[in-house]
């Protein structure tokens, strides 16, 4: 299975992302303050915030990140959103 469209990525729910991160250390203690108060950022309409970054030296290649922010100190972790979505939609772990 390959994630090839934004619609497929957006088909992964907040609950699925949260469950995946919980089961794979994504919500472990914050490196900055020690809290475990992590939040996947959502924007208007409840949509999950994804960040896109062009890959240097590779034309037409983009990385998609899922930011997760500590609710105590605002430290932010960035996860490979496509890798997580692929694992979730395939029904497994990484």
C-alpha positions in Angstrom: 0.0 0.0 0.0 1.2 3.5 -0.8 -0.1 6.8 0.2 -0.3 8.8 -3.0 -2.8 11.5 -2.4 -3.6 14.1 0.3 -7.1 12.6 0.6 -5.6 9.2 1.6 -3.5 10.9 4.3 -6.5 12.9 5.5 -8.4 9.6 5.8 -6.3 8.7 8.8 -8.2 9.8 11.9 -6.9 11.7 15.0 -7.7 8.6 17.1 -5.7 6.3 14.8 -2.7 8.7 14.9 -3.0 9.0 18.7 -3.2 5.3 19.1 -0.2 4.7 16.9 1.9 7.3 18.7 0.9 6.0 22.1 2.0 2.5 21.1 5.3 3.5 19.6 6.8 6.0 22.1 5.5 9.2 20.5 4.1 10.4 23.7 7.0 9.5 25.9 8.4 12.1 28.4 9.2 15.5 26.9 12.9 16.0 26.4 12.6 19.6 27.6 10.4 19.5 30.7 9.6 15.8 31.4 5.8 16.1 30.9 3.8 13.6 28.9 1.1 16.1 28.0 1.3 15.8 24.2 -1.2 17.0 21.6 -1.6 16.4 17.9 -2.3 19.8 16.5 -5.7 20.3 14.9 -6.9 23.4 13.0 -10.3 24.7 12.0 -12.9 22.1 11.4 -10.9 19.5 13.4 -8.5 18.9 10.6 -5.1 17.6 11.6 -2.2 19.9 10.9 0.5 18.5 8.6 3.6 20.3 7.5 5.2 19.9 4.1 8.8 20.4 3.2 10.5 20.0 -0.2 13.4 17.6 -0.2 16.7 19.3 -1.0 18.4 18.0 -4.2 15.4 15.9 -5.3 12.9 17.5 -7.6 9.2 17.0 -7.0 9.8 15.2 -3.7 8.2 16.3 -0.4 8.3 15.1 3.2 5.1 15.4 5.2 5.4 15.9 8.9 3.0 15.5 11.8 3.8 18.0 14.6 3.1 16.9 18.1 3.4 19.6 20.8 4.0 19.4 24.5 1.1 21.1 26.3 3.4 22.2 29.2 6.4 23.8 27.5 5.4 23.8 23.8 8.4 21.6 22.7 7.4 20.1 19.4 8.3 16.7 17.8 8.0 16.1 14.1 7.0 12.6 12.9 7.0 11.2 9.4 3.3 11.5 8.6 3.3 9.3 5.5 5.1 6.5 7.3 2.6 6.6 10.2 -0.3 6.8 7.8 1.1 3.8 5.8 1.4 1.7 8.9 -2.1 2.7 10.2 -3.8 2.0 6.9 -1.9 -1.3 6.5 -3.2 -2.3 9.9 0.1 -2.7 11.5 3.0 -1.1 13.3 6.2 0.3 11.7 
